[in-house]
Amino acid sequence: MRPIILLIILGIVLFSIRIDLTSGTIPSNQMEEPFNQQIHIEDNEEESLANSLNYQEVIVEPGQTVYGIVQQLHESQSFNVSLHDVLYDFEKLNPEVSAHYLIAGEAYKFPIYVMPSTE
């Protein structure tokens, strides 16, 4: 009984390999073009997002975090932007930098948010 089950499993594996090698599961070049165009459009949207954000350059001191600095920049306003949004905007303004690995003494662009007045 055991050899029959192993033979059936081996047959299924070999059949799957044959199908993958002959017809494949990777899309053809015709299928990739719209995907590549979509990525290009998204890149342009991200560049325009980075260009449309207001920002202020700040030299980071030891122990500071991106969210903490942005909160300090908005000290006079009530600040209710989510951590995820702040980190996302920071990485769009500084594409070569991870928000989690700041270097003390370096200047970075931090997003400035315009809060609607509550009056």
C-alpha positions as CSV (number, residue, x, y, z in Angstrom):
1,M,0.0,0.0,0.0
2,R,2.8,2.4,0.9
3,P,4.7,2.0,-2.4
4,I,1.5,2.7,-4.3
5,I,0.9,6.0,-2.4
6,L,4.5,7.1,-3.0
7,L,4.2,6.2,-6.7
8,I,1.0,8.3,-7.0
9,I,2.6,11.3,-5.2
10,L,5.7,11.0,-7.4
11,G,3.4,10.9,-10.5
12,I,1.6,14.1,-9.4
13,V,4.8,15.9,-8.7
14,L,6.3,14.9,-12.1
15,F,3.1,15.9,-13.9
16,S,3.2,19.3,-12.2
17,I,6.8,19.9,-13.1
18,R,6.0,18.9,-16.8
19,I,3.1,21.4,-16.9
20,D,5.2,24.2,-15.3
21,L,8.0,23.6,-17.8
22,T,5.8,23.4,-20.9
23,S,3.0,25.9,-20.5
24,G,4.3,27.6,-17.3
25,T,2.6,29.8,-14.8
26,I,4.6,33.0,-15.4
27,P,2.6,35.5,-17.4
28,S,3.7,36.4,-20.9
29,N,5.1,39.8,-21.9
30,Q,1.7,41.0,-23.0
31,M,0.4,40.6,-19.5
32,E,3.3,42.5,-18.0
33,E,2.9,45.7,-19.9
34,P,-0.2,47.0,-18.1
35,F,1.4,46.1,-14.8
36,N,4.6,48.0,-15.7
37,Q,2.6,51.0,-16.8
38,Q,0.7,50.9,-13.5
39,I,3.9,50.9,-11.5
40,H,5.1,53.9,-13.6
41,I,1.9,55.8,-12.9
42,E,2.2,55.0,-9.1
43,D,5.8,56.3,-9.1
44,N,4.7,59.6,-10.6
45,E,1.9,59.8,-8.0
46,E,4.5,59.2,-5.2
47,E,6.8,61.9,-6.7
48,S,3.9,64.4,-6.9
49,L,3.0,63.5,-3.3
50,A,6.5,64.2,-2.1
51,N,6.5,67.5,-4.1
52,S,3.1,68.6,-2.6
53,L,4.0,67.9,1.0
54,N,5.1,70.9,3.1
55,Y,8.2,70.1,5.1
56,Q,10.9,71.5,7.3
57,E,14.5,70.3,7.5
58,V,15.6,69.4,11.0
59,I,19.0,68.2,12.3
60,V,18.3,65.1,14.3
61,E,19.7,64.8,17.8
62,P,20.5,61.5,19.6
63,G,17.3,59.8,20.9
64,Q,14.9,61.6,18.7
65,T,12.3,59.8,16.6
66,V,10.5,60.8,13.5
67,Y,7.1,60.9,15.2
68,G,8.5,62.9,18.2
69,I,10.1,65.5,15.9
70,V,6.9,65.9,13.9
71,Q,4.9,66.3,17.1
72,Q,7.4,69.0,18.2
73,L,7.0,70.8,14.9
74,H,3.2,70.9,15.5
75,E,3.5,72.0,19.2
76,S,1.1,74.9,18.9
77,Q,-1.6,72.8,17.2
78,S,-3.5,69.7,18.3
79,F,-1.7,66.9,16.5
80,N,-3.8,63.8,15.5
81,V,-2.0,62.3,12.4
82,S,-1.4,58.6,12.7
83,L,2.1,57.2,13.2
84,H,1.8,55.2,9.9
85,D,0.9,58.3,7.9
86,V,3.9,60.3,9.4
87,L,6.4,57.5,8.7
88,Y,5.0,57.1,5.1
89,D,5.3,60.8,4.4
90,F,8.7,61.0,5.9
91,E,10.0,58.2,3.7
92,K,8.4,59.9,0.7
93,L,10.3,63.1,1.5
94,N,13.5,61.2,2.2
95,P,13.4,58.2,-0.2
96,E,17.0,57.1,0.6
97,V,16.4,56.9,4.3
98,S,14.4,54.5,6.5
99,A,12.3,56.2,9.1
100,H,13.5,53.6,11.7
101,Y,17.2,54.3,11.2
102,L,18.0,58.0,11.7
103,I,21.5,59.2,12.1
104,A,22.2,61.8,14.8
105,G,23.6,65.0,13.3
106,E,22.1,64.5,9.9
107,A,19.4,66.8,8.4
108,Y,16.2,65.3,7.2
109,K,13.0,66.6,5.8
110,F,10.0,66.2,8.1
111,P,6.4,66.7,7.0
112,I,4.4,69.7,8.1
113,Y,0.7,69.1,8.3
114,V,-1.9,71.9,8.1
115,M,-4.5,71.1,10.7
116,P,-8.0,72.5,10.1
117,S,-9.0,75.1,12.7
118,T,-11.6,74.0,15.3
119,E,-13.2,77.4,15.6
